[in-house]
Structures are given as structure tokens and as C-alpha cells.
Amino acid sequence: YVASSTYFFQSSAFFPNLNIIFVCFKNIYGMKRYIASIFLVLVLFSMELYSQVHKDIEIENKILVAVQKYNENEFEEARAILTEVLLADDGYDAAWYYQAMISVMENDAEFAQECLRNAISLDPENYWYRYRLATLYSHTDQMDLAIDLYENLMNDFPKKSQLYYEMADIYLQNGDYEKALLRAEEIENEFGMSEALTIYQYRIAYLSGNKERALQSLTKYNNQYS
């Protein structure tokens, strides 16, 4: 009788959906474990995220203190803080930038360039990182590197007239007056004529020995604005 009863309850003839019910109970139990696992993962992820955010805030606060020390000309203390930050995590571009600025103040151009290149590698679009490196190349007579970087900056930031003037100055320092004049013409085309630009064009032309061209730049301005 017991055997026949067992057969009776297991038989799909009498209970065709019994196996489905067992599977459902099994799936529900498995789903609970699955949900618990997901919950555990989320908790661990949240803890990791909190830890990372807390770390970032702590490091950013240290960098802010270092910047304040830098602005107060306390370079040794600023460098100590920034070095501590970068030893813990070298992925903070601002820390590299201010390391470079301190090195410039301490006349260590080589290390300053290395720090700026590190900052740029972390934030390639940052104008100031690239601009500081370009000026540093220029001041250390690495003119080819300076020109390449200025060219890239002018392509990315065509409305910054300062770049055009400084680029023309580099050519002027190298005695390449024709290229300097071409840059001055680009300034005129991009930003319009001005008294300061006219004087600048006159100076370049005069230094090149082309006094006629120098006079033409003055006459052109006078005719346009008189």
C-alpha cells in the first residue's frame, strides 16, 4: 500500500504538474541565494566605492594644502606633501603639475619638464599643463619641442592670441623674421588690427632690415583708423 501510494503521488498521470512544483520550489530557494549573493556584492562594492571616495577626498585635501603652501612660497613643505601623495598614488595630475611649478621656482627645469609630461599623460586636454611645458621648452632653448607644442596648442585653442604672440617671439629669437611676420599676420586675420599689433609688426620688420615693410605696417594702420 505504501509503495502504491508513493507511485500514486509521483505519477505524472495523477499529478502532471508535480515536477513543475518541485522545480519552482527549488528555483525559489536558488533565487533567494542568488538575491543574497547580489546583495552581498552590492554591499562590498559600496564599501569599496566609499573607501575610494574617502581616499580621493583625503588626497585632494592634501593637494589643496600643498597648493596653499606653494602660494605662500613654502616650497619645501609643499613638495613634501606632494611627494607623499604621489608615492601613495601617482595618478593625480594636479600633484605632478605643482611638483613641476616648485621645480621651476627652484631652477630644476629637467625635473619640471618630467613632472609636466606626467601631468599631461594623465590629462592630455589640459591647456595649462601643455602651455607651461611649451614655455619651459622655450626658456631652455628647446625650440623645436616648443614650436611643436605651441602649434598643437594653437590648433586646439585657436582663440588664445597669447599663443600666436609667443610663437612669433620664438621665431624672432631664432632670427626667423619671415615666420614671425607670418604669425603676426595670422593674429591680424584672426583677431583684427590693433595698435599693439601694428607696433609689433613694425618691430619685426625693422629688425629684419626691411624698413619699407615696417613703414607700410604703420601706414596701413593709420589709413584704416585715422
Disulfide bonds with the S-S distance in Angstrom:
none
